[in-house]
């Protein structure tokens, strides 16, 4: 451990240089960098937590995460203007790769959490009268939970990208959520039902990300502030657009606020000319703000519109008097890292701040002094803060996937941390009566939490789709599609999804060295199996009784590890079992296929030569086990035991992106991805004649294909991770995922056709119910 102090010093210097690079590139906010990565179409993902760790020197990030961050920082010039993202091999990136390798060599336990910098001592508590505290353990009646004890009531799924902000209607009946997909979605608070979607089409040409949403005090207007500075207003009942504030030169910098009298205030500016505007009257409120230190994207208006609070882009906060444009009180300094979240208490007497130093603080708005102790408990950046309607509780949301509640009078934690999210939480809001807590985040879900005991589980029906639906209802999903099954550690990208023969389990490969298994009826991951070291997975398969899978390796394609008599289902496509489990087809590293007896491993057919070496050769048995399709740059259909070709070869597929083939349940058709990836075609496997083009003109290359057992539905995955469901008539039925920041890698139907599963590059499994008639 002698290298530990040296490593920590070098890591701190490394983080300081990253911070300097960020300042040199326009001092962009964490959210700005995350959004730039999402727009870049490079596949780079920059969660706020990842950036926080890197800039603070909290731990040495993985090399791919670091290089993604550096590439996005270099996507801005010295003036902070956007420019193309540099390629992987850009010369300016090499110095960062070299430094990372040097650091990794110094760290005896790579990935170990480095000590966080100690925050400065807080200012003395403010002696002014405090709000009435809520006793952490008190309950209002025997049947009610104590304040701060919340349980998930509904899980709301519909956004296709992360969610930035939440707002309740004045009557508390409706929740609005603003997302990076450019939409604002309205939800019924009583039953979690999706009510409406406002904004651009989230599938084809989405609008700019929606950053902020709010209801007017009368509930007759709902607004959204977009990332491009445009403000939109709607009637929440009819959905009709209302006259919106006209665009002005410059940029709207942050949140808007409806005042008690219904007026809409906002902040806009150009350069140093920043001012508050009455957007309904289209006039400024007071003169330009004095001593504005720079454009800040973290700011908020007090409930009466009299004060504006904004960060300096880093760790301190300043207030302005909107009527005079003058500074109001001293700077609020105490955090040791960027302030990411601001909120005024309902009475305007307190201001809450949340920071990347993993703490929140309360400030007296009149004196600028810290009110009470720092609120420490999160393990990652505090990304959002919100007061309860009576001001007694403060909710803080974090990159550690939790929301914590605090007594604003004493600073003590209230109740247990509120969980349920699988990625960082970006937004938190209380209902007007304080009985519902809404949260949302990077996992694209919105959760409604209520006080009270957890609901009793419902009995699970038998079929795959019905069992999964039962689990969804038990978990209180309000929107049935898509369902979301994270891996236990939200780890690396998944690939190669398959169902067990009885449909009770789902399997996917993680980084080609781990096999993750889920039980959709239990709504949990049930196994995490490692591939033996030095033996890359060539195929992984289930037993016929739905037992856990075993592994085939590429070392001579010997029988699988574990009991040799276990029947298995192909995973990687390099091998396949006949439907009766009697035969196994294996592809060697040159593409040649042989068929073996499962029990004795004696060769029963082949070798079947695909005609040219193809490392990605895929093998598929027909449903009756009599035919074996060998798919690569050529498609050949063989008699599985007789050894001869069952039909003439299909036309060559030179340069085929990925094999991609599937038999229909009756064996009368085999579908194959076209060589250019622009469509899929159906062929007669016994005559070799084309039947029809099922779809064509796909906008990007298809890399994965799944066919429902009844042959009526097709699922395709393309090279940007978009997942689409098609009918046999070639019409798209549903755009299930749009790719980009989070994309699908493969798809599979359950044996009864009631469920579609997709493995995704964020380490999660997503499920959809399908039509089986």
C-alpha positions, 0 to 999 in steps of 0.5 A, a space after each residue: 500500500 506504499 503507492 496509495 499516498 502517491 496515487 492519491 496525490 497524482 489523482 488529485 493533480 489529474 482531477 485539477 487538470 481536468 477542471 482546468 480543461 473544463 474551464 478553458 472550454 467554456 466552464 460548461 455545467 455537468 448537465 450541459 456536458 451530459 446533453 452534449 454527449 447525448 446529442 453527439 451520436 457517438 454513443 458517449 454517456 456522461 452521467 452526472 455522477 461520472 463527471 462528479 467523480 472525475 472532476 473531484 478526483 473521487 476515484 479513477 474512472 474507467 478509461 472509456 469513461 474518461 476518454 468520453 469525457 475528454 472528447 466532449 470537453 474538446 467538443 467546445 472551443 476556447 470560447 465555449 462554442 460547440 465544435 465537432 467531437 474529436 475522433 478516438 485517435 485525435 492527437 490531443 487525446 493521447 496525453 490523457 490516455 498516457 496519464 490514465 495508464 500511469 495512474 492505473 499503474 500506481 493504484 494497487 486497487 484500481 477502482 477503489 474510492 479515493 478520499 473526498 476533499 474535506 469541506 470547509 467548516 460551516 458558518 455558525 448556525 443562524 440564530 433567527 427563528 427556525 421553522 417548526 420541526 417535524 419529529 422524525 418518528 412521529 405519526 399523525 395517527 396509528 394507521 399512518 406512516 411517520 412524516 418522511 416514510 414514503 413507499 412507491 405507489 406508481 412507476 411511470 414509464 413513457 419518456 425515452 430519455 432522462 427526465 429533468 424536472 417535475 411539477 404538480 398541478 395546483 390541485 395535486 391531481 396531475 403531475 407533469 414531467 419534462 424530459 430530454 426527449 423534448 416532451 412534457 408528459 402529464 400523469 394522473 396522481 391518483 392512479 398513475 395513468 398517463 394522461 397526455 404528451 405535449 411536445 415534439 415527436 420523441 421517435 423521429 425528430 424530437 424537440 430540444 430537451 425540455 428542462 423545466 415545467 410549471 403550472 400556473 397558480 390557477 392551473 389554466 396554463 402549463 409551461 415548458 422551458 426548452 434547452 434552446 431557450 424557447 418557452 411553450 405554453 399549453 392549456 393542460 385540459 384541451 392541449 391547445 397551444 397558448 400565446 407564448 413569450 416571444 423569442 429574444 436575442 440571447 438565451 433564457 438562462 434558467 427557471 421560470 416562475 409563476 407568481 401568486 397573482 399568475 404572472 410569469 417571470 423569467 430570466 434572460 440575457 445576452 452577455 453581461 446584460 442579464 435581467 428579469 422579465 415579466 413575460 406576460 407583459 413582455 417588459 423587464 422587471 427593474 434594470 439589468 442585474 449588476 455585477 453579474 459574474 458570468 452566465 449561470 445555468 443554475 438559478 431560481 426565483 423566490 416565490 414572490 419574484 423579489 429575489 433571484 439566486 444564481 451560482 457563480 458556476 462553481 461553489 458559491 451562490 449570490 442573490 439579486 434584488 429583481 426590482 433594483 438589479 442590485 446584489 442582495 446580501 453577501 455571497 453564500 459560500 461553504 460548498 467545496 464543489 459545484 452547486 447544482 441545485 437551488 430552491 427557495 422555501 415556500 415563505 422565501 426565508 430559506 434557500 436550499 443548495 445542493 452540490 457535487 460535494 455530496 451535501 446540501 445546505 440551508 441559507 437564511 435569505 435575509 442574512 446570507 448565513 448558513 442555517 443549521 448544519 450541512 446536510 450530509 448523507 448522500 454518497 454522490 452529488 446532490 442534483 435536486 432539492 425541493 421543500 415540502 409545502 409547509 417548509 418543514 421538510 427538504 428533499 434532496 435527490 442524488 447521483 447515488 440513486 436515492 432521495 433523502 428528507 431533512 428536518 429544516 429546523 434541526 438539519 436532522 435526517 427524517 425517515 429512511 432514504 427513498 429509493 426505487 431508481 436505478 440511475 441518478 435522480 435528477 428531479 424531486 417535487 412534493 404534491 401541494 398537500 405534501 402527501 405525495 413525493 415525485 422523483 425522476 432521473 436518468 433511468 427515464 422513469 418517474 416514481 410516485 411515492 406515498 406514505 403508508 405500508 407496501 402493497 400486498 403482492 398479487 398472485 402470478 398467472 402462468 404464461 410468460 407475458 401474464 407473469 411479467 405483467 403480474 410482476 409489473 402490477 406488483 411493482 406498481 407500474 402505471 404504464 405497462 410498456 416498456 418494463 425495465 429489469 436492471 442488472 444487480 449492479 447496473 453494469 456494462 452493456 448487455 447483448 445476446 438476449 434469449 429465453 429459456 425453453 419454457 419461457 420462465 427465465 431470460 438470459 443475456 451476456 454482459 461484456 462477453 464474460 458474464 451471464 446474467 439471468 432474470 426471472 420476469 415473474 419474480 421481477 429480479 435477477 437470479 444468477 450472475 455466472 462468470 465465464 472461466 478465465 482465458 476461455 471466451 464464451 462461444 455459446 451459452 445455453 439453457 437446459 430443457 427444464 429451464 435450469 440455469 445455463 452452462 457455457 461453451 468455450 472456444 478452446 477446441 469446442 469441447 463439451 460444455 463446462 459442468 454436466 455434459 448431458 445438459 441440453 442447451 439453447 444457443 446464445 451467441 449464435 455459434 451453436 444451437 440445439 435441436 428442438 428435442 435436445 437430441 442434437 447440438 450444432 457447433 461452429 468452429 472458428 473457421 465457420 465450419 459446422 458439425 452436428 453432434 449427439 448431445 449425450 455422447 458428443 459423437 458426430 452425427 452430421 457435417 461438416 457443413 462448409 459455408 463456402 468461405 470462412 466466417 467468424 460470425 457464422 450463425 446456425 439455426 435449427 428448423 422447428 422440426 429439427 430436420 433442417 439446419 440453416 448456416 448463415 454468414 455471407 452465404 445462407 445454406 440450408 442443410 439436412 441436419 442428419 443426412 448431410 446434403 443441401 436441402 435446397 439451392 444456396 440463397 444469393 450471396 450476401 457479401 459484406 453482411 453486417 450480421 448474420 441475423 436469421 430466424 425460422 417461423 414456428 411452422 418452419 415454412 419460412 426463414 427470415 434473413 437480414 439483407 446484406 446491406 442491413 436495409 431490410 429483411 426478406 422471407 425465404 422458403 427453406 425447402 426450395 430456396 426461393 424468395 417469398 417476399 421482402 418483409 421490409 425495406 428502406 430501413 434508415 440505418 443498418 439492421 444488426 439484429 432480428 427476432 421473429 415471433 413464434 406465430 410469424 406475425 411479428 418481427 423485431 429489429 435492432 439497428 446500428 444506433 440501437 433503435 428497436 422496432 416492432 413490425 407486422 408481416 405486412 412490412 408496416 412498423 407497429 411500434 418504435 420501442 426504443 430510439 437508440 442514441 444515448 441508450 440503445 438496444 443490442 439484441 431482441 428475442 420473443 418468448 416461446 409463447 410469443 407473449 413477451 419481447 425482451 431486449 438487451 440494452 447498452 445501459 446494462 438493463 433488460 427491457 420487456 414489452 407485452 405483445 399481441 399473440 392472437 
